[in-house]
């Protein structure tokens, strides 16, 4: 057996050995290890379990990836991770304590529960499965990792239901107060499937050049009023990247559009087009291919969603209190 294998067996066999024996074996093995072999060590003891350096590194690598995606330099990442390391380790300790209690009470979660929860989350956020996958990819997370996170939340919730459910009461007045304070979330929405024609203005163009470009798009606007097909004119004259698609832009929620475009679309119906708009990109005409709308939710319709949200918030608060008590009753040691 190699020294490395011995070290791993020692780490994972901790529950069958006293801490002093484990540390003694590791210390005795150190003189015989090369730098390549010394790849793992114990960083924390949580009752009869341990947290390894590799677990801490894995947790920090996720944060590092997010920082890199946000544009932080390597030096900035190192500094932030150094500052966050104690907090990350504390989170791993809390996760271990929770896992121990879940195992102690033999709490189980089925795949159907996981999938139903994900479906409710998507519905509450008006997301499709494709939207969710795109958002996860942007955050550097796979769907399998997201499901595991949901599973962990459900296990925590079920554990807390067992420990503190009798103390949680969500009243009708709580629900109404939340609804009144967040009416914009339940007021409905409007989405537009849009096409556009754009003629660019050269950077630094003078008034004569701007007038010439404006006259060109104004002529196109007259041709649209005369009944010519928007898609065909977009293919022939638009200078945007969407020209080859007949000016097709895609679907946009009303609140994601600039104020000038949103105001121009206000009151128009499907197959209508706007006046000529002077935008940062150039002179544009927008065409509404389709309008997708929602009438919103009444208090009665929103009650189950709000109740679930408020319950989750109270569960989290009670969880922190319960976890603090659990920490006080547990043996926790952070190793240098």
N, C-alpha and C positions, 0 to 999 in steps of 0.2 A: 504494500500500500504506500502511495506517495505521501509526502508531507502535506501536500495540498488537499488530498482526499481525507487525510486524518483531520486537518483543520475544519473541513466542511462537516465531517461527521461529528466533530466535537461541537460545532455551532448548532447543528440541527438536533443533536442529542442532549441539548442543554437541560431539557425538562427531566432527564433521568440522572443528572449530575448536579452537584452543588456548584454554585457560582465560583467559589474559590478553586475547586478542582478544575473547572473549565479554563479559567484564567491561567492557572498554574501550567496546564498542559500546553496552552498556546505560548506562554512565555518560554517554556522549555524547548518548544519547537522552533522558536524564532531564529536562533543562531544557524539553523540548518536550512532556512528558507532563502531562496533567491528573490530578487525584487519582482520577478515575473510570477513567482508562486504566491506571494503575499497579496492576494486579490480580495480578500474579504476579512471582516472582523466584526465583533459585536460592538454596537454603538449605544445600545440601551437594553435594559432589562425591565420587563413588564410582567410582574408576578412570575409565572413559570414559563413565560415566553421571552424571546429575544427579538431585537431588530438588528439586522445586518447592515453593514456599510453599503452593500450592493442595493438594498432596498431604498436607502436614503438617496443614493446616486440616481436610481431610476426615477424617484419622485422629483428630484432636482432637474433631471434631464427634460422632463415635460415642461417645466417652467422655463428652462433655458431655450427650448424650441419656440415657445410663445414669445419670449423676449426677442429672439432673432427675427421672428416673423414681423414683429413690431418695429424693426429697424435699429435695435440697440447694437452697439459695437460689441466685440468680444470682451474688451476691457470693462465696459459698462455691465455686461452680463455677469462677469466674474464678481464685480463689486456687489451687485444686487443679490446674487446667489449667496455670497458670503454673509451678507446682512440677514437674508431670509432663512439661512440654514437652521438656526435654533427653532424658528417657528415651524418650519417643515418637519423637523424631528418631533416637535411637540404634537403635530397633527398625526404623525405615524403612531405615536404613543397612544393618543386618543382612539385612533382606529383600532389598535390592538386591543385596548380595553373593551371597546364595543364588540369586536369579534369574539372575544372571550365570553361575553354575556350572551351573545347570539348562540354560540355553541353550547353554553351551559343550559340554556332554555330550549335547545334543539329547534330553533325557529327556521322555517323553510319558506321559500318563495318559488312559485312555479313560473314557467316561461309565459304562460297566458297572462299572469299578473303583470309581468314586465312589459309585454306588448300592449296591454290595455292602458297602462300608465303612459307609455310613449304616445299612443294614439290620442289620449286626453291632452297631453302637452301640446301636440301638433295642432289639435282643434282649438285650444285656448289661444294659441299664437297665430292662428289662421295660416298654418304651414302645411305644405304637401311633404311626402316622403323625400321628394327630390330637393325641396327647400332645406329640409333638415340635413340631408347628406352634404349639401353645398356648405351650409353653415359649419358643420363639423369639420369638413376639410379645411376651411379657412382657419379654424382653431387648432389644426394639427391633430384632430381626434378621429379615430375610426368609429364606425357604427358599433362594432363589438365592444370597444372601450366605453362608449356611451351607454350601451345596455348594461354593462357591468356597473357603471356608476348609478344607473337607475336601480339596479338590483340592490346595491349597497344602501341607497336611500330607502328603499322599501323595507329592507331588513331592519334598518334603524327605526323607521316609523313603526313597524310591527313590534319591535322591542320596546319602544317608548309607549306604545298603546298598552302593552302589558304592564309597564311600570307606572305610567302616570295618566292613563286615559280618563280615569274617574275624576281627575282634577281639571280637565279641559272642557269648557262649555262655551260654545259660540252662539250668541243670542241673535234674535231677529234684528235688534237695534244695532248690533255690531255689523251685520251684513248690510243694512240700509246705510249706515254711516260710511262704509267703504264704497258702496255704490255711488252715493252722492259726491264723495270726494274724488271719484275716478270716472265720472260720466263719459269722458272722452274715450275711454276704453270700450264702452258699450254703445256708443252713438252711431255705429255703423261705419261703412267706408265706401269709397268709390275708386274703382280701378279703370284705367283706360288702356286699350290696345291701340297703339299709335303708329302712324306713318308720318314722314316729314320730307320736305324739300328744303335744301339749304344751299345758298350761294355764299361763298366766303368773301370776307373783306380782307384785303391784304393788310398785313401789319404796317402801320404808319401811312395808310392810304389817305389821300387828301379828299376834300369835299367833292371834287368832280368825279373821282373814282367811286366814292361811296354812292353818289347819285346815279352813276351809270349802272352799278350792281343792283341798286334798289329798283331802277326802272326795269331791269331784266326780270327780277322776281315779281314785280308788280304786273308785268305782262303775263307771266305764268299764272298769277292769281286770277286775271281776267279770263284766261283760257279755261281755268277750273270752273269759274262761274258760267262759262259758256257750255259746260257739260263734258269737257274732256276728262279722261280717266286719270285720277291722281297717281295711281301706280305707274302708269305709262310715262307721264311727265317726269316723275321722280327718277325713273330709269334713264331717261334721256338727258335730263338737265341738272339733277342734284349733284352737288360736289361732296356729299357726305359719303362715308364708307358704306352706308346702307343703300346706296343707289342701286346696286345690283339686285337687291331684294325688293325693289319697288318702293324704297324708302321705309321699309318696315323696321320699327324700333323695338317693339315688344310691349309687354304689359307693365304699367307703372301705377302705383297707388297715388292718389291725388296729393297726399302730403309729401311725397318724394319729389314732386316737380317744383321747379322754381316758381316764385309767386307770379311772375309775368305770364308764364305758360298756363299755370293753374287758373288765373283770372281769364285768360283768353278762351280756355275750354269751358268755363262756367256757362251754363245755359245752352250749350250745343248738344246735339244728339248724334247718334251713330250715322256715319257717312257725311257728317258736316266737317268743314275745315275752317281754320282761323283766318284772321287777317294776317298780313305780313308782320312778323315780329322782329325787332332789332335785338339780337342776343349777342353774348360774348363770342359765340362760335361763328356768327354771320347772320344774314337775313334768313328767316325761316317761316315756313307755313306748316302747320300741324293738321293732321287728318285723323279723325276718330274712326277707327275700324270697328271697335266694339266697346261698349260700356258694361263693366261688371260691378254690380252694387250689392250692398247688404243693408237691410233696414235697421240693423242694430239689435240690441237685446233689452227687454224690459227688466225691471227688478226681479220679477218672478222667474224669468228665463235665466237670468244671471246668477240667481241664488245658489244653485249647486256648485258652480265654478268658484264663486266668492267664498262660500263655506269651506271648500277644500283648500283654497289659498290661505285663509285666515287660520284654519286648523294647522296647516303646515308650519306657519310662522310661530304659533303657540307651541307646537311640538318641538320646534328647534330651540325655543327659549327654555322649555322644561328639560330638554335634553342637556343643555349646557349646565343647568342646575344639578341635574341627576349625575352628570359626568363628573362634576366637581366633587360631589360626595363620594363617588366611586374612586376617584383619584386618592382621596384622603384615606380610603380603606385599603388601598393597594400598595404593593411594594414596587416602586418605580425608581430606577437608577440610570442616570445618563453617564456613560463612560467617556473619558477624554479621547 
